[in-house]
Amino acid sequence: MAILLSSPLVLPTTFEVVEENRYLGKYLFKPLEPGYGVTVGNALRRVLLSSIEGYAIVSLKVPGILHEFSAIPGVIEDVVDIVLNLKQVALRPVVEDPPSRIFVEVRGQKVFTAKDLVAAAPGYEVANPELVIMHLDSKATVQMELRIAKGRGYHLAEENKPLLKERELHEIVLDTSFSPVIRVVPRVETILYRERADYEQLLLEIETKGNISPREALQAAMQILVDHFTVLLQAQASGASALSALDPKLLEILKQDITDAELGLTATAYSSLRNAGITHLIHLVPLKPKDLEKFRGIGKESVEKIENALHKLGLKLGMDVSAYKAHLSL
C-alpha cells in the first residue's frame, strides 16, 4: 500500500453572519484550502451579480406623450428624468402571481414617490419608497400605465422591445436592471488552522436594493452553482452507464486502423478511403457495398475482400455503430 502523505481535503465548517440587514450582509466562510477563497468567492460573485432574478418596470405609457423627449404639462421633470427615476424603483412581489400592468393617476400639487406606487400595485412592495419620481403643480393630472417584468441582469430597451408582447403605440420601453444585487465584494484572508498559516477564510460582502435580502441572494446563488454541478454529475453518470452497456471487445475492434485490419486493398484504395475520413473500422462498417464502390480503386472484388475480412472480426458492412461513436474520438 502506498504511503499517504496528504490529509483529507478541508471543507468549510463555519458560516458566520458578521453583519446583516435588509440591504447589506457580510458572511464569513472558514476554513478553506489555500487558493479556495478566490475560487469560491469569484464563483459566488459572478452568480450573484448576473443570475439572481428580480422585478423591474420595463415600460411607461402616458396619454398624449409620444416619446421620452416630451414634457408633461404641470410636471417639473421631463419624461427622460421620469424614466430614469422609474428605472431605480426596487419592486418585490408579495403575491404568488403579481400583476404585469399597473395604472397610476396623480392629481394636484405633490411630490410623487415610489411609495405612491404601492396603492396602484397592491401585488408589490417597494424597497426604496422615498425615491422621488416627479414633482407636480396644483393643476397637474398625470396618468401612467406601467408594465412590470421579471428578469436577470441588465437589459437595454432594444433588447426588451422584441420580448414585450402586445406592445402599444407610443409605449416607452426602458432600459432595465433586474438584478436585485448592487455590489459583491469577496475578501480573502489567511488564517491559522491545524498548525498551518496558509489556510484561508472568505468574507463575502453583499449589497442589495432591498427587494431581496442579502441572505436570500446568497442562498439563491449557492443553489444555482449546486444545480450546475448536479446536472454535470448526472450527465457523467449516465454516460458511464451507457459505456458499461457496450461490448468492450467490439469497442476495441472498431478502434482498429483500416490498414491494421488486413482488408487486402491496394495502396490507392487505402489512400482514397483515408482522404474521405475513413481511417478506422468504426468509419468503415456503417458503409454499404454500393457506397464503397464509389471510391477510387475499389470495385466489386475489393468489396468482397473487405466483407471477408470484416466477417473474420465479427463485423459486416451496413452495421449501426452510432452508440459506439459517442465513446470514440477518432
Summary of the structure (lengths in Angstrom):
residues: 330
radius of gyration: 32.9
end to end distance: 36.9
largest distance: 100.5
contacts: 956
relative contact order: 0.14
helix: 34%
strand: 29%
